[in-house]
Amino acid sequence: MTPLLILQLAQAIPSSPMELITSSTGATKFILGILVVLSLISWGIIFTKWYELRRAARITYSFAYEFAGAHSVEGAAQMARRSNGPPAVIMERAMRFIEETTPGLSGTSERSARFSASQVEALKLVLDAETTSERDRLSRWVPSLATIGSVSPLIGLLGTVLGVIDAFVGIAAKGSGNIGAVAPGVAEALIATAAALSVAIPAVFAYNIFASRLNKIEGQLESFGSELIALLVREGRI
């Protein structure tokens, strides 16, 4: 390798990642700026939803354990209010439905009044709707992680294409295909790709974890609705 070629290599390839970024073209800096913004949004969602879902899961599982020992609907309602979480919201809606619904009479006395089959079916629909509403509330912004995870590599690919174009422009300007003309554009392409992957990988990883936790919480809430109806059966209201 000639001394001239060694000098070209030293001038073409920056000695640190920061120099690589500062010496990149305006288009590449713009791409990197977009990726930085997406990364900040992604990590903000990750930390926020991690705390929120962890708290919701802890409350839901704890309430499910306590609810197994409940002997009346009113007692279960008091447990739910103390939990101050998704079960409290669902239980409050169920109690409002029970209080506002007039049971049918299966006999001549009011003590034999029970909910009809259509009223029980309506209660199930109310519980399902409230469970879905709670899941939608807990999953707010989680789909954004999937969007960031799928869009970031495409943005990085754009930076890669721009870097390759810059490499060919360098070859055309210098009239030579040596490493000194090609390396800057290739280096820009690689740093854009690496930045995109560093944004996409945590976002996709967190999205899959949060989706799994949401499914578990939703399953617990659906089981709670079924157990509430079973408790009404034991009390003779159905």
C-alpha positions in Angstrom: 0.0 0.0 0.0 1.5 3.3 -1.1 1.9 6.3 1.3 -0.5 8.3 -0.9 -3.2 5.6 -0.5 -2.7 5.5 3.3 -3.1 9.3 3.4 -6.3 9.0 1.5 -7.7 6.4 3.9 -6.9 8.6 6.9 -8.6 11.6 5.3 -11.7 9.6 4.1 -12.6 7.6 7.2 -13.2 9.7 10.4 -11.5 8.4 13.6 -14.7 8.4 15.8 -18.4 8.0 15.4 -19.0 11.6 16.3 -16.6 12.8 13.6 -18.5 10.5 11.2 -21.8 12.2 12.1 -20.4 15.8 12.0 -18.8 15.2 8.6 -21.8 13.6 7.0 -24.0 15.3 4.5 -27.1 17.4 5.4 -29.5 14.6 4.2 -27.8 12.0 6.5 -27.9 14.4 9.4 -31.6 15.0 8.8 -32.2 11.2 8.7 -30.3 10.8 12.0 -32.3 13.6 13.5 -35.6 11.9 12.7 -34.2 8.6 14.2 -33.2 10.5 17.4 -36.7 11.9 17.8 -38.3 8.5 17.2 -35.9 7.0 19.8 -36.8 9.5 22.4 -40.5 8.9 21.8 -40.0 5.2 21.9 -38.1 5.2 25.2 -40.6 7.6 26.7 -43.4 5.2 25.9 -41.4 2.2 27.1 -40.7 3.6 30.5 -44.3 5.0 31.0 -46.1 1.8 29.9 -43.7 -0.4 31.8 -44.7 1.3 35.0 -48.4 1.5 34.2 -48.7 -2.1 33.0 -46.6 -3.4 35.9 -48.9 -1.6 38.4 -52.1 -2.8 36.6 -50.9 -6.4 36.5 -50.0 -6.3 40.2 -53.4 -4.9 41.2 -55.3 -7.3 39.0 -53.6 -10.4 40.2 -53.8 -9.3 43.8 -57.5 -8.6 43.4 -58.1 -12.0 41.7 -56.6 -13.7 44.7 -58.8 -11.7 47.2 -61.9 -12.1 45.1 -61.7 -15.9 45.4 -62.5 -15.5 49.1 -65.4 -13.0 48.6 -68.7 -14.2 50.1 -71.0 -11.5 48.6 -71.1 -9.0 45.8 -71.0 -6.1 48.2 -67.9 -7.4 49.8 -66.3 -7.9 46.4 -67.2 -4.3 45.5 -65.4 -3.1 48.6 -62.3 -5.1 47.7 -62.4 -3.6 44.2 -62.7 0.0 45.5 -59.6 -0.6 47.7 -57.6 -1.9 44.8 -58.1 1.3 42.8 -57.2 -0.3 39.5 -58.9 -2.0 36.5 -61.0 -4.3 38.7 -62.4 -1.3 40.5 -63.6 0.2 37.2 -65.2 -3.0 36.1 -66.8 -3.7 39.4 -68.2 -0.2 39.7 -69.8 -0.6 36.3 -71.2 -4.0 37.2 -72.7 -2.7 40.5 -74.3 0.2 38.7 -75.9 -2.2 36.3 -77.1 -4.4 39.2 -78.6 -1.5 41.1 -80.3 0.0 38.0 -81.7 -3.3 36.8 -85.0 -4.5 38.3 -84.9 -8.3 38.7 -87.8 -10.4 37.4 -90.0 -12.2 39.8 -89.9 -16.0 39.9 -92.8 -16.5 42.3 -95.1 -14.4 44.4 -92.6 -12.8 46.8 -90.0 -10.2 46.2 -87.4 -12.4 47.9 -87.6 -14.8 45.0 -86.8 -12.0 42.5 -84.0 -13.0 40.2 -82.3 -11.7 37.1 -83.7 -13.1 33.9 -81.6 -14.8 31.3 -81.7 -11.7 29.1 -80.6 -9.5 32.0 -77.7 -11.9 32.8 -76.7 -11.8 29.1 -76.8 -8.0 29.2 -74.6 -8.0 32.3 -72.1 -10.2 30.4 -72.1 -7.7 27.5 -71.5 -4.8 30.0 -68.6 -6.6 31.6 -67.1 -7.5 28.2 -67.4 -3.9 27.0 -65.8 -2.5 30.2 -63.0 -5.1 29.9 -62.3 -4.1 26.3 -62.4 -0.4 27.4 -59.8 -1.0 30.1 -57.6 -2.9 27.7 -57.8 0.0 25.2 -56.9 2.4 27.9 -53.9 0.4 29.1 -52.7 -0.2 25.5 -52.7 3.5 24.6 -49.5 4.4 22.8 -48.3 0.7 22.7 -49.2 0.4 19.0 -46.9 3.3 18.4 -43.9 1.1 19.4 -44.8 -1.3 16.6 -45.1 1.6 14.2 -41.7 2.9 15.2 -40.2 -0.5 15.0 -41.4 -1.0 11.4 -40.7 2.5 10.1 -37.3 3.1 11.6 -35.5 0.5 9.4 -37.1 2.0 6.3 -35.8 5.4 7.4 -32.4 3.9 7.9 -32.6 2.3 4.5 -33.2 5.8 3.0 -30.1 7.0 4.7 -28.2 4.0 3.3 -29.4 4.8 -0.2 -28.4 8.4 0.2 -25.0 7.3 1.5 -24.4 5.1 -1.5 -25.5 7.9 -3.8 -23.0 10.2 -2.1 -20.3 7.5 -2.7 -21.0 7.4 -6.4 -21.0 11.2 -6.5 -17.5 11.1 -4.9 -16.3 8.7 -7.5 -17.6 10.8 -10.3 -16.1 14.0 -8.8 -12.6 12.5 -8.2 -12.6 10.5 -11.4 -11.4 7.5 -9.5 -12.9 4.5 -7.8 -10.3 4.2 -5.0 -11.2 3.8 -1.4 -10.8 7.4 -0.6 -13.7 8.3 -2.9 -16.0 5.4 -1.8 -15.4 5.2 2.0 -17.2 8.4 3.1 -20.5 7.5 1.5 -20.3 3.9 2.6 -19.6 5.0 6.2 -22.6 7.3 6.2 -24.7 4.5 4.9 -23.6 2.2 7.7 -24.1 4.7 10.5 -27.7 5.4 9.2 -28.4 1.7 9.2 -27.0 1.2 12.7 -28.9 4.1 14.1 -32.2 2.8 12.6 -31.6 -0.7 14.1 -30.8 0.8 17.5 -34.2 2.5 17.4 -36.2 -0.4 16.0 -34.9 -3.3 18.1 -35.9 -1.9 21.6 -39.3 -0.7 20.2 -40.2 -4.1 18.8 -38.9 -5.9 21.8 -40.9 -3.7 24.2 -44.1 -4.0 22.0 -44.1 -7.8 22.2 -43.6 -7.7 26.0 -46.4 -5.2 26.5 -48.7 -7.1 24.1 -48.2 -10.2 26.2 -48.8 -8.4 29.4 -52.0 -6.9 28.1 -53.3 -10.3 27.0 -52.7 -11.6 30.5 -54.4 -8.7 32.2 -57.4 -8.9 29.8 -57.6 -12.7 30.6 -57.7 -12.0 34.3 -60.4 -9.3 33.9 -62.5 -11.6 31.8 -62.2 -14.3 34.4 -63.2 -11.8 37.0 -66.4 -11.1 35.1 -67.3 -14.8 34.9 -66.6 -15.2 38.6 -68.8 -12.2 39.4 -71.7 -13.9 37.6 -71.0 -17.1 39.5 -71.1 -15.1 42.8 -74.5 -13.8 41.8 -75.7 -17.3 41.2 -74.4 -18.4 44.7 -76.3 -15.5 46.2 -79.5 -16.5 44.5 -79.8 -13.4 42.4 -79.7 -15.4 39.1 
